[in-house]
Amino acid sequence: MEKKDAGYRRNSIVWRYRWKEEALPFCVLTAFAFFINAAVQIRGLYMDDLYMWSCFADGSFLNYVFPVGSSRFRVLYNFISYLEYFFVGAHIGWFVPVNIIVNGAIAYTVFRMARRLSDNGLIGFVCGILYLLSRMSYYQIGQVYGMMESLALWAAIAVLYGLYRYLNGLENGESGYWIACGLYFANCFIHERYMALLPLFYLALLLRREKNPGRWAVPAALFVLVQVIRLLATGALMPAGTGGTYVADTFSFQQTLVFVFRQVMHLFGINLGDEWLCPKTWEMTDRWVKLAVLGQILAILMIVILFIMKLIRSRSVRLPGIRNALLFIFFIGCCMVSSSVTIRLELRWVYVSMTGALLFLAYMCGVIAHRPEHVKENYQRDILRRYRGLAACLGLVGIYTFLSFLSETYYRSFYNNLYFWNAQKEYNSLADETWGKYGREIFGKKIYILKNSYGMSRFCADTFFRTFDPERKAEGTEVIFADSIRDFGQVTNNMLILREDPAAHAYQDITGMVRELKCESIYGYYADGWMDENAKIRVMAGSTGRIDLELLYPGVINGGEVMTIRMDGEETARVEISQNIQYTSLETVPYRTVELEFANNFYLEGAQEQRGTDRFSLIVNITAD
């Protein structure tokens, strides 16, 4: 019994230590993910995010997850995104934290893989930090649709790691191969681009000299099965391209080579291509950042040289080192080619290649720091040799990380150059000026947007505010585009007026200002329509020049109640109040601002409130269309 108790205590201590060893890196990496992405926010949906939300809100679960007839059949991602939309609901601001937590979990996965590959926890942790630091994460964090890219990346590196374990005959390596097959099949239904990883399996089988025909047949069978399912669901084998194009129609071998070259440059911190697809082009980059990038390249080059020297000098690591290097390089190449066959190259597609490169970096450091398995006579010399290689790796990786922090944070400061960034800021501002200020009060209102120089589509206008309603309806809410404030009459309580601020990519709520311009109270008249015994206002007439007054007297009419109206100092009308609800009109020049004075010979008896020196008389609603 005492032995069992001692063993239990020992296992408990090991478990608690191991739990802390794993939990601490995850928490630190996730905290860093929140820190580095603090400026990224989604407060209003637009573009693909809004379209996907509309499919979620207006369609059935089966139609959303299995979009038969669509050009894309990403059923696994569709299922996960359905759950995401369902659980986040109307809390739009939660999407970015969800994305960050997922990216933190991927960084933790990178940490664990890199720790195994390098046999060093510090190098593994740095690889996790470098993954999060990358400028290539902008879409994964800044768009709801970025979840697709994150999940596909996660599955892709898991395929790579499973094949690595299989290739090297590590513990559970055989099961690693089958897990890689399953993840490959799943990833094809997260993003069809990762069908291109098929050759990676045959490279691993070839390098392993696999003789089992079943292992050779399964990847091809999975690929064929994916194609059959896609053909039945979409009616096509060739995947759709970017921006509504099809790869079969736009593919160019020369352009693919150019894009592959650009991706290689992106991995080394050199942005080539159009500025709207990357934060800052190399030509426009500041000189000190270029020097930092060149320093990064030099540090990586030194690690590669040390890796090659180790392969040459150490027979025990030469063959596995070459095989594993081929596996990593081939993985990066497959990912690069698959993201280079469409009409443009976006930096977010390079993220998975960059992650593969980080894992390769960790592996090279592990080889450089490798200690021979047998112990030579001069044991102390062997230890020094091992730590000499490890120290060189840590020093070079440290330099690379420091310079990467400088360059990546610099590039991140130019995210506003990206094609969707400023538009997202505009929709964030639209959410702030409406839902953020008024909450549920916006439902049922007419929201006027002046000019619409941002080019909001009718679909966005009709769908945007529904996302804030838990019932997904926003009944009665209507977005109206207007060229000027002359296009509508007096501002009522069910109206909001917004104007654009293009310099800040924002909207401004000018409802109060327009209300004052349309109907300015000098004294005795209030925003809710109550009027004192004496009042004076300035009113802008509409396109017809007619000003309509709705008079609501909530008291008992005794007879003799008269309202006298003077326009610009001249008496215009005398209205005898004979009904509780009464109407009258005034005529003037269209769009002219006139000064109206009201003199009422009556007041509302028993009124519980008095705002000015005079007493309340009645409620007056003014319209001038």
C-alpha positions in Angstrom: 0.0 0.0 0.0 2.8 2.4 0.9 4.5 1.7 -2.5 1.2 2.4 -4.3 0.8 5.6 -2.4 4.4 6.6 -3.2 3.9 5.9 -6.9 0.6 7.8 -6.9 2.3 10.8 -5.3 5.2 10.6 -7.7 2.8 10.5 -10.7 0.8 13.4 -9.3 3.9 15.5 -9.0 5.0 14.6 -12.6 1.5 15.4 -13.9 1.4 18.7 -12.1 4.9 19.7 -13.4 4.0 18.6 -16.9 0.7 20.4 -16.8 2.5 23.6 -15.9 5.2 23.0 -18.5 2.5 22.9 -21.2 0.0 25.4 -19.8 2.5 28.2 -19.3 3.7 28.3 -23.0 0.1 28.2 -24.2 -0.9 31.1 -21.9 2.1 33.2 -22.8 1.7 32.6 -26.6 -2.0 33.4 -26.4 -1.3 36.5 -24.4 1.3 37.6 -27.0 -1.2 36.9 -29.8 -3.6 39.4 -28.1 -0.8 41.9 -27.6 0.5 41.8 -31.2 -3.0 42.0 -32.6 -4.4 44.6 -30.3 -5.1 47.0 -33.1 -7.2 44.5 -35.1 -11.0 44.7 -34.6 -14.2 43.6 -36.2 -17.2 45.5 -35.0 -19.3 45.3 -38.2 -19.4 42.5 -40.9 -18.9 43.2 -44.6 -17.7 41.5 -47.8 -17.3 37.7 -47.5 -18.1 37.8 -43.8 -21.4 39.4 -44.3 -22.3 37.2 -47.2 -21.5 34.1 -45.2 -23.6 35.5 -42.3 -26.5 36.0 -44.7 -26.2 32.4 -45.8 -26.2 31.3 -42.2 -29.1 33.5 -41.2 -31.4 32.9 -44.2 -30.6 29.3 -45.1 -31.0 25.9 -43.5 -28.2 24.1 -41.7 -27.9 21.5 -44.5 -27.8 24.1 -47.3 -25.2 26.1 -45.4 -22.9 23.2 -44.7 -23.5 21.3 -47.9 -23.8 24.0 -50.7 -24.5 21.7 -53.6 -24.2 23.6 -56.8 -21.8 26.2 -55.5 -18.3 26.7 -57.0 -16.8 25.7 -53.6 -17.5 22.7 -51.4 -15.8 23.4 -48.1 -18.1 21.4 -45.9 -15.8 21.0 -42.9 -15.1 24.7 -42.7 -18.8 25.5 -43.3 -19.7 23.3 -40.4 -17.2 25.0 -38.1 -18.2 28.5 -39.3 -21.9 27.7 -38.7 -21.1 26.9 -35.1 -19.0 30.0 -34.8 -21.8 32.2 -36.2 -24.3 30.4 -34.0 -22.4 30.8 -30.7 -21.1 34.3 -31.3 -24.5 35.4 -32.4 -25.0 39.2 -32.3 -21.8 39.8 -30.4 -19.8 40.9 -33.5 -16.9 42.1 -31.5 -16.2 38.5 -30.3 -15.0 37.3 -33.7 -11.5 38.8 -33.3 -10.9 37.3 -29.9 -12.1 33.9 -31.2 -9.6 34.2 -34.1 -6.8 35.2 -31.8 -7.4 32.3 -29.4 -7.4 29.9 -32.4 -4.2 31.4 -33.7 -2.7 31.1 -30.2 -3.6 27.4 -30.2 -1.9 27.0 -33.6 1.2 28.8 -32.2 1.1 26.3 -29.2 1.0 23.5 -31.8 4.0 25.0 -33.6 5.8 25.3 -30.3 5.3 21.6 -29.5 6.3 20.5 -33.0 9.3 22.8 -33.0 10.3 21.6 -29.5 10.3 18.0 -30.7 12.1 18.8 -33.9 14.8 20.9 -32.2 14.9 18.9 -28.9 14.9 22.4 -27.3 12.0 24.1 -25.6 13.4 27.6 -26.0 13.7 27.2 -29.8 10.2 25.8 -29.9 8.8 28.7 -28.0 10.6 31.2 -30.2 9.1 29.5 -33.3 5.6 29.9 -31.8 6.4 33.6 -31.2 7.7 34.1 -34.8 4.5 32.4 -36.1 2.3 34.9 -34.2 4.6 37.9 -35.0 4.2 37.4 -38.8 2.6 40.1 -40.8 0.9 37.3 -42.8 -1.7 36.8 -40.0 -3.6 39.9 -41.0 -6.5 38.0 -42.6 -6.7 35.2 -40.1 -7.2 37.7 -37.4 -9.0 40.6 -39.2 -11.7 38.7 -41.0 -14.2 36.1 -39.8 -13.5 34.2 -43.0 -9.9 34.0 -41.8 -10.9 31.1 -39.7 -10.8 29.0 -42.9 -7.2 29.9 -43.5 -6.2 29.2 -39.9 -7.9 25.8 -39.8 -6.4 24.8 -43.2 -2.9 25.8 -42.0 -3.4 23.9 -38.8 -4.3 20.7 -40.6 -1.5 21.2 -43.2 1.3 21.4 -40.7 -0.3 18.4 -38.8 0.0 16.4 -42.1 3.6 17.5 -42.4 4.4 16.5 -38.8 2.6 13.1 -39.1 4.6 12.3 -42.2 7.8 13.4 -40.5 7.2 11.0 -37.6 6.4 8.2 -40.1 9.5 8.9 -42.2 11.8 8.7 -39.2 10.1 5.7 -37.6 9.4 7.5 -34.4 7.0 6.3 -31.7 3.5 6.1 -33.1 5.0 6.9 -36.5 2.8 4.3 -38.2 -0.3 5.8 -36.8 1.1 9.3 -37.7 0.9 8.3 -41.4 -2.8 7.3 -41.1 -3.6 10.4 -39.1 -1.9 12.5 -41.9 -4.1 10.7 -44.5 -7.2 11.5 -42.5 -6.2 15.2 -42.0 -5.4 15.5 -45.7 -8.9 14.3 -46.6 -10.4 16.7 -44.1 -8.3 19.6 -45.2 -9.5 19.2 -48.8 -12.9 20.2 -47.4 -11.6 23.1 -45.5 -9.8 24.6 -48.5 -9.5 22.8 -51.8 -6.0 24.3 -52.3 -4.5 21.6 -50.0 -5.3 18.9 -52.5 -1.8 19.8 -53.7 -0.2 18.1 -50.7 -0.8 14.7 -52.3 2.8 14.4 -53.7 4.1 14.9 -50.2 2.8 11.5 -49.2 4.6 9.8 -52.1 7.8 11.5 -51.3 7.6 10.2 -47.7 6.7 6.7 -49.0 9.6 6.8 -51.5 12.1 8.0 -48.9 10.9 5.4 -46.4 11.1 2.7 -49.1 7.7 1.6 -48.2 6.7 -1.8 -49.6 3.2 -2.0 -48.2 0.9 -1.4 -51.3 -1.9 -0.3 -49.0 0.0 2.7 -47.9 0.8 3.7 -51.5 -2.9 3.3 -52.5 -4.6 5.2 -49.7 -3.5 8.8 -50.6 -4.4 8.4 -54.2 -7.8 6.8 -53.3 -8.5 9.7 -51.0 -7.6 12.2 -53.7 -9.9 10.4 -56.2 -12.7 10.3 -53.6 -12.3 14.1 -53.0 -12.6 14.7 -56.7 -15.7 12.5 -57.0 -17.4 14.3 -54.2 -16.4 17.7 -55.6 -17.7 16.7 -59.1 -21.0 15.6 -57.7 -21.4 18.7 -55.5 -20.0 21.5 -57.8 -20.1 19.9 -61.2 -16.4 20.6 -61.8 -13.0 19.1 -60.9 -10.8 22.2 -61.3 -11.1 24.4 -58.2 -12.4 27.9 -58.4 -9.9 30.7 -58.3 -9.9 34.2 -56.7 -12.4 36.9 -57.3 -15.0 34.8 -59.1 -12.4 33.4 -61.6 -11.6 29.7 -62.4 -8.1 28.3 -62.3 -8.7 26.5 -65.6 -9.4 29.9 -67.3 -6.7 32.0 -65.8 -3.8 29.6 -65.2 -0.4 30.8 -66.6 2.8 28.8 -66.1 4.9 31.9 -66.4 2.8 33.7 -63.8 2.9 30.8 -61.5 6.7 30.8 -61.5 6.7 34.6 -60.8 4.3 34.1 -57.9 6.5 31.2 -56.5 9.5 33.4 -56.6 7.6 36.2 -54.8 6.6 33.8 -52.1 10.2 32.8 -51.5 11.0 36.5 -51.2 8.1 36.9 -48.8 9.5 34.2 -46.5 12.7 36.2 -46.2 10.9 39.4 -45.4 11.0 41.0 -48.9 7.6 42.1 -50.1 7.2 41.9 -53.9 4.1 42.7 -55.8 1.3 45.2 -55.5 1.0 47.3 -52.3 -2.7 46.5 -51.9 -1.8 42.9 -51.5 1.1 43.4 -49.0 1.5 46.0 -46.3 4.6 47.7 -47.8 6.5 46.9 -51.0 10.3 46.4 -50.9 10.9 49.5 -53.0 9.0 51.7 -50.5 10.4 50.1 -47.4 12.6 52.3 -45.2 16.3 51.7 -45.4 16.7 50.6 -41.7 14.1 47.9 -42.2 15.9 46.7 -45.3 19.0 46.3 -43.3 17.1 44.4 -40.6 15.7 42.1 -43.3 19.2 41.5 -44.7 20.3 40.7 -41.2 17.6 38.1 -41.0 18.6 36.6 -44.3 22.2 36.4 -43.1 21.2 34.7 -39.8 19.2 32.1 -41.7 22.0 31.6 -44.2 24.4 30.9 -41.3 22.0 28.3 -39.8 21.7 26.6 -43.3 25.5 26.5 -43.6 25.9 25.0 -40.1 23.2 22.5 -41.0 25.0 21.4 -44.2 28.3 21.2 -42.4 26.8 19.0 -39.8 25.4 16.7 -42.5 28.8 16.5 -44.1 30.7 15.8 -40.9 28.3 13.5 -39.1 27.5 10.2 -40.8 24.8 9.4 -38.2 22.6 12.4 -39.2 23.5 12.7 -42.9 20.9 10.4 -44.4 18.0 11.3 -42.1 18.9 14.9 -42.4 18.8 14.9 -46.2 15.5 13.0 -46.2 13.9 15.3 -43.7 15.2 18.4 -45.5 13.6 17.1 -48.7 10.3 16.6 -46.8 10.2 20.1 -45.4 11.3 21.7 -48.7 8.8 19.7 -50.7 6.0 20.7 -48.3 6.9 24.4 -48.6 7.1 24.0 -52.4 3.7 22.2 -52.6 2.0 25.0 -50.6 3.7 27.7 -52.8 2.6 26.1 -56.0 -0.9 25.6 -54.9 -1.3 29.3 -53.9 0.3 30.6 -57.1 -2.0 29.2 -59.8 -4.7 31.9 -59.6 -4.8 35.5 -60.8 -3.0 37.1 -57.8 -0.9 36.3 -54.8 -2.1 37.3 -51.4 0.2 37.4 -48.4 -2.2 35.3 -46.3 -1.6 32.3 -48.6 2.1 32.4 -47.8 1.4 31.9 -44.1 1.4 28.1 -44.2 4.6 28.1 -46.2 6.2 30.4 -43.6 5.0 28.0 -40.8 6.6 25.1 -42.6 9.8 27.1 -42.9 9.8 27.8 -39.1 9.4 24.0 -38.5 12.3 23.4 -40.9 14.4 26.0 -39.0 13.7 24.2 -35.7 14.7 20.9 -37.3 18.0 22.3 -38.6 18.8 23.6 -35.2 18.1 20.2 -33.7 20.5 18.6 -36.2 23.2 21.2 -35.5 22.9 20.7 -31.8 22.8 16.9 -32.1 25.0 14.9 -29.8 26.3 11.5 -31.0 24.5 8.5 -29.5 27.7 6.7 -28.5 29.9 8.2 -25.8 33.5 8.7 -26.8 36.5 8.6 -24.4 36.6 12.3 -24.0 33.1 12.8 -22.6 33.7 16.4 -21.7 34.7 17.2 -25.2 31.5 15.7 -26.6 29.4 17.8 -24.2 31.2 21.0 -25.2 30.7 20.1 -28.9 27.0 19.7 -28.4 26.5 22.9 -26.5 28.7 24.8 -29.0 26.2 23.9 -31.7 23.3 24.7 -29.5 24.8 28.0 -28.5 25.3 29.0 -32.1 21.7 28.1 -33.0 20.3 30.0 -30.0 22.5 33.0 -30.9 21.5 33.1 -34.5 17.8 32.4 -33.8 17.9 35.2 -31.2 19.3 37.6 -33.7 16.8 36.5 -36.3 13.9 36.9 -33.8 15.0 40.4 -32.8 15.3 41.6 -36.4 12.0 39.9 -37.3 10.3 41.8 -34.5 11.6 45.1 -36.0 10.6 44.3 -39.5 7.3 42.6 -38.9 6.0 45.3 -36.5 7.1 47.8 -39.2 5.1 46.0 -41.9 2.1 45.6 -39.5 1.9 49.4 -39.2 1.0 49.6 -42.9 -1.9 47.2 -42.8 -4.1 50.1 -44.0 -2.5 49.6 -47.5 -4.2 46.2 -47.7 -7.2 46.0 -50.1 -9.9 45.3 -47.4 -8.4 47.1 -44.4 -9.9 50.6 -44.8 -13.2 49.2 -45.8 -13.3 47.2 -42.6 -12.6 50.4 -40.7 -15.5 52.0 -42.4 -17.9 49.3 -41.4 -16.5 49.3 -37.9 -17.2 53.0 -37.7 -20.7 52.4 -39.1 -21.3 50.0 -36.3 -19.9 52.4 -33.7 -22.1 55.3 -34.9 -25.3 53.3 -34.9 -25.4 50.1 -32.8 -22.5 51.3 -30.6 -24.4 54.6 -29.7 -28.0 53.6 -29.8 -28.1 49.8 -29.2 -31.5 48.3 -30.0 -32.9 51.7 -30.6 -31.6 51.6 -34.2 -34.1 48.9 -35.1 -37.0 50.4 -36.9 -35.2 53.6 -37.8 -34.5 55.1 -41.2 -30.7 55.5 -41.5 -29.7 58.1 -44.1 -26.2 57.9 -45.5 -25.1 61.0 -47.4 -23.1 60.6 -50.7 -22.2 56.9 -50.3 -18.8 57.5 -51.8 -17.6 54.3 -50.1 -19.9 52.4 -52.5 -22.0 50.4 -50.0 -24.0 47.9 -51.9 -27.7 47.4 -51.6 -27.0 43.9 -50.2 -24.8 45.3 -47.4 -27.3 48.1 -46.6 -30.1 45.6 -46.3 -28.1 43.0 -44.3 -25.6 44.9 -42.1 -27.9 45.8 -39.2 -29.5 42.4 -39.1 -26.3 41.0 -37.7 -26.9 42.9 -34.4 -30.3 41.5 -33.9 -30.4 38.1 -32.1 -33.5 37.3 -34.1 -31.6 38.3 -37.4 -34.4 40.5 -38.6 -33.9 44.2 -37.6 -37.5 44.8 -38.7 -38.3 48.3 -39.9 -34.6 49.3 -40.2 -34.0 50.9 -43.6 -30.8 52.3 -45.0 -31.4 55.2 -47.5 -28.7 56.8 -49.6 -29.1 60.5 -50.1 -27.0 63.1 -52.0 -27.7 65.9 -49.6 -29.9 66.9 -46.6 -32.3 68.4 -49.1 -33.4 64.9 -50.1 -35.4 64.4 -47.0 -37.6 66.6 -44.7 -37.5 67.3 -41.0 -35.5 65.0 -38.8 -37.8 62.8 -36.8 -37.1 60.6 -33.8 -37.0 57.5 -36.0 -34.2 58.9 -38.2 -30.4 58.8 -38.1 -28.3 60.9 -40.4 -24.7 59.8 -41.2 -22.0 61.4 -43.3 -18.7 60.0 -44.5 -15.3 61.1 -43.4 -13.1 59.6 -46.2 -9.8 60.9 -44.6 -10.4 58.8 -41.5 -12.4 56.0 -43.3 -15.2 56.6 -40.9 -18.8 57.7 -40.6 -20.1 60.6 -38.5 -23.5 60.8 -36.8 -24.8 64.3 -37.7 -28.4 63.7 -36.8 -28.4 66.4 -34.1 -26.7 68.9 -36.4 -29.1 68.3 -39.3 -32.1 68.4 -36.9 -30.9 71.9 -35.7 -30.3 73.0 -39.3 -33.7 71.8 -40.4 -35.5 73.0 -37.3 -33.6 75.1 -34.9 -35.3 76.0 -31.6 -34.6 79.6 -30.5 -36.9 79.3 -27.4 -40.0 77.5 -26.3 -39.8 74.4 -28.6 -38.2 71.1 -27.6 -36.9 68.0 -29.5 -39.8 65.8 -28.4 -42.3 68.2 -30.0 -43.6 70.1 -26.9 -44.2 73.8 -27.3 -44.6 76.5 -24.7 -47.2 79.3 -24.8 -44.6 81.4 -26.7 -42.0 79.8 -29.0 -39.7 80.8 -31.8 -38.0 78.4 -34.3 -36.1 78.5 -37.6 -37.3 75.9 -40.2 -35.9 74.9 -43.6 -38.6 74.2 -46.2 -38.4 71.2 -48.5 -38.6 70.9 -52.3 -42.2 72.1 -52.4 -41.8 75.0 -50.0 -44.7 73.8 -47.9 -44.3 73.4 -44.1 -46.8 71.1 -42.5 -47.7 71.3 -38.8 -49.4 68.6 -36.8 -51.0 70.0 -33.7 -51.7 67.7 -30.8 -53.5 69.1 -27.8 -53.9 66.5 -25.1 -56.2 68.6 -22.9 -59.9 69.5 -22.8 -60.9 72.0 -25.5 -63.1 74.7 -24.0 -63.3 76.9 -27.1 -61.4 80.1 -27.9 -57.9 78.4 -28.0 -56.0 80.2 -30.7 -52.5 79.8 -32.1 -51.0 82.8 -33.9 -48.1 82.2 -36.3 -45.8 84.9 -37.6 -43.3 84.1 -40.5 -40.3 86.3 -40.7 -42.0 88.9 -38.5 -45.3 88.9 -40.4 -48.5 87.3 -39.2 -49.2 84.3 -41.5 -51.9 82.3 -39.8 -54.4 82.2 -36.9 -55.4 78.6 -36.0 -58.4 78.0 -33.8 -57.9 74.7 -31.9 -61.2 72.9 -32.3 -59.9 69.3 -32.2 -57.3 67.4 -30.2 -55.4 66.6 -33.4 -55.4 69.3 -36.1 -53.3 70.1 -39.2 -52.3 73.3 -40.9 -49.7 74.3 -43.5 -47.5 77.3 -44.4 -46.2 78.2 -47.8 -42.8 79.6 -48.6 -40.0 79.4 -51.2 -38.4 75.8 -51.6 -35.4 75.2 -49.4 -35.7 78.5 -47.8 -35.0 78.8 -44.0 -37.8 80.9 -42.3 -38.2 82.1 -38.8 -41.6 81.2 -37.2 -43.0 82.7 -34.0 -45.8 81.0 -32.2 -48.1 82.7 -29.7 -50.7 80.5 -27.9 -53.4 82.0 -25.7 -53.8 78.7 -23.9 -51.8 76.2 -21.9 -52.1 72.6 -20.8 -53.7 72.5 -17.4 -52.2 70.0 -14.9 -48.9 69.6 -16.8 -46.4 67.9 -14.6 -43.4 69.6 -16.2 -42.2 73.1 -17.1 -39.0 73.6 -19.0 -38.9 77.3 -19.7 -40.4 80.5 -18.3 -43.7 79.7 -20.0 -46.0 76.7 -19.6 -46.6 73.9 -22.0 -49.3 74.5 -24.6 -49.4 71.5 -27.0 -47.3 69.1 -29.1 -46.3 70.4 -32.6 -44.8 68.0 -35.2 -43.2 69.7 -38.1 -42.6 68.2 -41.6 -41.2 69.9 -44.6 -40.6 67.4 -47.5 
